[in-house]
Amino acid sequence: ISIPVTLQCAGNRRKEQNLIQKGVGFNWGCAAASTCIWTGVPLRIFLEHVGIKTKEEGANWINFESPKGEVPQGDTTYGASHMREVCM
């Protein structure tokens, strides 16, 4: 399938994150976003294929993490979590 998808940079929440613990990177405010046409397998079908747990089994959030080496400091990764219902 092909659908329009809007992505937000993980740095969009940096201002709020820095209030809790100072992080590394540029403060984008709310400006780092893009929209493109995604063509491929829908995330829901992929998650079902790999055997995602049900909400009753405790799967409330899905965590996404970059490969090591994507950021210069800390553990060199970044990531984000999304509610299971949104991804499904």
Backbone torsions as a table, in degrees:
resi	resn	phi	psi	omega
1	ILE	NA	162.3	174.6
2	SER	-129.6	125.4	-179.7
3	ILE	-140.6	150.0	174.7
4	PRO	-73.4	137.3	-178.4
5	VAL	-134.0	133.1	174.8
6	THR	-105.5	128.2	179.3
7	LEU	-111.4	143.4	177.9
8	GLN	-114.0	137.2	176.1
9	CYS	-67.0	140.7	177.4
10	ALA	-60.4	-22.7	178.9
11	GLY	-74.7	-8.1	179.5
12	ASN	-61.8	-22.9	179.4
13	ARG	-100.8	10.8	-173.3
14	ARG	-60.9	-37.8	179.5
15	LYS	-57.9	-48.4	180.0
16	GLU	-67.4	-38.7	178.2
17	GLN	-63.5	-39.4	-179.1
18	ASN	-66.0	-23.3	175.5
19	LEU	-67.5	-27.5	179.7
20	ILE	-91.2	-51.5	178.8
21	GLN	-151.8	127.8	-178.2
22	LYS	-61.1	127.3	-179.8
23	GLY	-109.5	-175.9	-179.4
24	VAL	-104.2	138.3	173.0
25	GLY	123.5	171.5	-176.5
26	PHE	-78.6	140.2	176.6
27	ASN	-85.5	100.9	-177.4
28	TRP	-75.2	-15.0	-168.4
29	GLY	68.0	-133.0	178.3
30	CYS	-110.1	22.8	-168.9
31	ALA	-92.2	-14.6	-173.5
32	ALA	-91.8	89.2	178.0
33	ALA	-146.9	154.2	177.0
34	SER	-148.7	157.4	177.1
35	THR	-125.6	137.1	178.0
36	CYS	-144.9	176.7	174.9
37	ILE	-98.8	116.5	177.7
38	TRP	-88.6	128.3	174.6
39	THR	-122.9	121.5	179.9
40	GLY	156.2	-160.1	-178.1
41	VAL	-76.2	129.7	174.9
42	PRO	-61.8	144.9	-178.2
43	LEU	-55.3	-41.1	-179.8
44	ARG	-57.2	-45.6	-179.0
45	ILE	-65.9	-41.1	177.1
46	PHE	-61.0	-47.3	-178.7
47	LEU	-62.8	-39.9	176.2
48	GLU	-63.7	-40.2	-179.3
49	HIS	-61.8	-39.0	-178.8
50	VAL	-86.0	0.1	173.5
51	GLY	85.6	41.9	178.0
52	ILE	-56.4	140.6	177.0
53	LYS	-69.2	158.3	176.4
54	THR	-79.4	166.3	175.9
55	LYS	-61.3	-37.7	178.7
56	GLU	-64.0	-27.1	177.5
57	GLU	-85.3	0.8	175.1
58	GLY	104.2	5.7	-179.7
59	ALA	-85.1	88.4	179.2
60	ASN	-98.3	-25.6	-176.6
61	TRP	-132.7	150.9	173.0
62	ILE	-117.4	125.7	-177.5
63	ASN	-101.9	132.9	176.6
64	PHE	-114.3	135.6	-177.9
65	GLU	-136.7	139.8	179.7
66	SER	-76.2	167.0	171.5
67	PRO	-67.6	156.3	175.4
68	LYS	-61.0	145.1	177.5
69	GLY	94.1	4.4	-178.2
70	GLU	-79.1	-25.1	175.7
71	VAL	-125.9	151.6	-170.3
72	PRO	-77.7	-15.9	-175.0
73	GLN	-129.2	176.3	179.1
74	GLY	67.4	-140.6	179.8
75	ASP	-84.4	7.0	176.2
76	THR	66.8	17.5	177.1
77	THR	-123.4	166.2	169.7
78	TYR	-137.9	165.4	-179.7
79	GLY	-167.2	177.9	178.5
80	ALA	-153.0	156.8	176.6
81	SER	-120.5	142.7	178.6
82	HIS	-131.5	146.6	179.2
83	MET	-62.0	140.4	-179.3
84	ARG	-54.5	-42.3	-177.4
85	GLU	-60.8	-36.3	-179.8
86	VAL	-67.4	-39.8	-178.0
87	CYS	-75.8	-22.6	-177.1
88	MET	-96.2	NA	NA
